[in-house]
Amino acid sequence: MSIVGMVFLFIAAIVLGPLLIIFGYLHLRRRSINKHELQVIREDIRNIYAEIEDMKEQLADFIIKTN
């Protein structure tokens, strides 16, 4: 490999290395935000299921009291 090729490779590594690190960090950060949002949505779904169960119990109690 010639000197020109080695210099070009060195410059490419200096330029592309930080760019890969920055974009890799941003990609992982974006993914973690999506995981956090998914966790919040799952918690909301659990709360909704709990509220539905409470409503079922209240409806059953109402039916029992009115009969």
MOZINOR-V919344 format. One record per residue. N is the residue number from 1. RES is the residue in one small letter. PSI is psi in radians with two decimals (* if undefined). Layout:
BEGIN
N_RES_PSI / N_RES_PSI
END
This chain:
BEGIN
1_m_2.38 / 2_s_2.93 / 3_i_-0.70 / 4_v_-0.73 / 5_g_-0.71 / 6_m_-0.69 / 7_v_-0.76 / 8_f_-0.76 / 9_l_-0.72 / 10_f_-0.80 / 11_i_-0.71 / 12_a_-0.70 / 13_a_-0.69 / 14_i_-0.67 / 15_v_-0.80 / 16_l_-0.47 / 17_g_-1.00 / 18_p_-0.62 / 19_l_-0.74 / 20_l_-0.70 / 21_i_-0.80 / 22_i_-0.86 / 23_f_-0.59 / 24_g_-0.76 / 25_y_-0.79 / 26_l_-0.67 / 27_h_-0.78 / 28_l_-0.66 / 29_r_-0.74 / 30_r_-0.68 / 31_r_-0.69 / 32_s_-0.59 / 33_i_-0.73 / 34_n_-0.68 / 35_k_-0.68 / 36_h_-0.78 / 37_e_-0.69 / 38_l_-0.68 / 39_q_-0.70 / 40_v_-0.73 / 41_i_-0.73 / 42_r_-0.69 / 43_e_-0.71 / 44_d_-0.72 / 45_i_-0.73 / 46_r_-0.73 / 47_n_-0.69 / 48_i_-0.76 / 49_y_-0.72 / 50_a_-0.72 / 51_e_-0.67 / 52_i_-0.73 / 53_e_-0.72 / 54_d_-0.72 / 55_m_-0.68 / 56_k_-0.76 / 57_e_-0.75 / 58_q_-0.71 / 59_l_-0.72 / 60_a_-0.75 / 61_d_-0.73 / 62_f_-0.75 / 63_i_-0.72 / 64_i_-0.73 / 65_k_-0.60 / 66_t_-0.30 / 67_n_*
END
